[in-house]
């Protein structure tokens, strides 16, 4: 007689307000009648499956926009995956800090005293450190950033600068005649409530925001012929891509589409299971979001509580199948069929048996190092710079090598800084600040013979400091 199946205590997944959810099925369960465990994980390859889908949607207050992914939750799913991995999250912060360099400044060396005073007043009202680090984070995460400028009442001067977090921004449909993006919709897209309010912001021409602003303010002849009454505009800084008319796909998407992110997660889960339960993981079951979507739609289960209950029931069915069918010829039917020995095919569910004889409670150090190195390679961060490679016998770089690696990392962020400078060039030019230019110095680590730890290096040699 079979023993009753254990009760599954899975962590309830988050419940976004959208009708399509990111179902987090990750958990470790005890396999019935066996001193082994089963690991349920999400298929990260499914995260970007609908990244090129741009459905037209409406906010609760009837503003039209293009969805970011099929369910409009793609940026939050990406953030969730980044936050679940120590190496990926650290690499993201490192890249943002390297892009930040020594901070954004307005170089006023060649400006008059009157202009210097105006710039100082502007920077006191609009602190650049918080703004610039924020747009660096947006650029590293999503390959675009949104800055908002606000003019005074008569439109003669730009007086405010703000950053709008990219994950809460959506693009309105492009102009059908010109193909240009014309508006930004900003609001709580992560957890939309029926009474939520969304802000619609006029977007300056992404190709030439300076000319567009002049035309709107009547400083240059325009088609409309009348100056705009609007005093608030968005400026888009977007890394040029080859595959997206709306939301760029970051380069590190390859990390989730490939295998190494999951491999690193599995190593940690397997080691934790062995340490806590003295039971090795025998099977890994990867389940895609599409599988749960289809299941809940077919069975008409709208309630999140009932969905979690049905998810746990399905997990029990899968574990019972694995318990009753140890022979490799058996098949698990989930819309498509797969073989337990991994020779079958399925787009939704994958069952991977783990050879516990080779790694049962063994040392995973070499595997972790390999996975971490692949993650760091994809994130374009040398593992020695963030100290993420474990082990005592690893090859380490000398101090000179690390200084060079750090310098190279900062130099590679120049394209991003150039893109992020565009709003500030517009501000300086519009306000008539002669002799002022934006600058982002980087920190140059020095050798011991220079008797200083580091120095700030800029394009302007007059501003270089120890």
Steps between C-alpha positions, in 0.01 A plus 500: 500500500623842413571752765301824471668769298662775706336837523680757291581828670597711201557870535199676345595681179456877468166616369526782250177666405529385137293206378819319390743431784860391542449174686786426736496123546850471651507263795675187633268209585553156653452216255252247653642162606853612423788667680522760225368840408342660194585854393232701315638800309378755246627489146678834465513452123131587500553848644584656164274282286256788436747787528418607145124511559367857524129488570308825515352547848325767701564618854202525742478870413487419124854582391625289210838326511697204367549207735849398608480134413174310450388536863660845555697360793830426325712763683383378840564135407854599396555686828374197692749269327785745562414531869498120541865461404782648704745519210260657249376764745855587605613528138208731422585732789869491402421596140279788615769627740768477230273689259451763773879542528583803713153642442338733248615861524452821307843628398495880554875571468447711189175665614449852633430566868135576423457168317680314779250639750204395284639149461561472874143606572366244251708217651385587853139463385574188293758274674686304235636201702159343566379575148810374321540178698132429433526541123820290504302223672222528241748488213678194640172317567289591198725680250299822521433784743242777516583855617233768546568873469262770627508860375395813685163665437606708199704216348823698497707269723522138612473499879452134599648162409350167608554132436207270431584137591500302175303204634201729566513661154314386191502639148184621334446360149740652246369759258360301203633751246853563628558193719630723780427450867308803627387432859607325819242350738628488859318326785462194724501228233628239745187500713228686313193588702167606345540854633872532414609822332750506215701791366524571129820688411586653164812333361746712305615353170747224607717575196525876557354617832677837477340598170160366608508704825592816310210450260252434778609813686486719192875557480510335158240483224273195525217344301237603755627858508386551860710457816390216726341574834652183644783553749590139576687272259670161510836426338576139410853358531497162330783265409468432125374149436433285196181325598251723682292803394384564857672330795865394447605149594815520719805297406484293819172343381731226371562406863136401551452353153798271551579248771753650738260705709297185576813293558621742764158500668484120499843464663395723789167322544663155487762591757239651732283190474792274587609713796153540649345161431788260429299406190632559149289650222407219263291687243474856373166594345506816291156649437435790266255781568309398187410167663329670796335758273339228287402289800319782682329619182378152405373426850363854545682575827519879546558516877867522612425281803343228283785532252755430775298202618482361145873561456577298813267224382682482169833478682370205701385328182844540346675368811263202514583423141872510575449268799291243312705496179871462564566335165638736236245403234204663671361828374355797677210655305464877531348614173808357327683191617851469632700202609632472854843426356495841335484375140151631434390852416281758667479876490325528836630240746842339522599223744876464556632207708805583715782250538545509876794258491736756355403802708323368806591753762821554311699810448326728248774761514629449146147501359411821685817667373418401144141624527607828663759562230240447226258738674771765542603457137144561383470807725837629369652511848830335588434268793809619691365857505187401691661218701232251405711193417522262800789278594846540654709366213359715221730702278494862607608811315775732613426851615617642165269268310205599718572869447504445126179295512328776696619762251379288209161451668456878536617567144243254361221706658578805286220429247247492783629828646482666159135401470424619853664838432233597243244647747774712661623634169142610430471667844830686468428617146140601567592698812777680315781396733802589291822316584322215687505134399403172668783280620524163671855446635611149579708382791852397404660263752867579547820318592677536833777718359248779432427524876122523445240226486315639197446807288213643301557512125286703260509600136595850615861491631439814708257303720717197573551461874689268733 
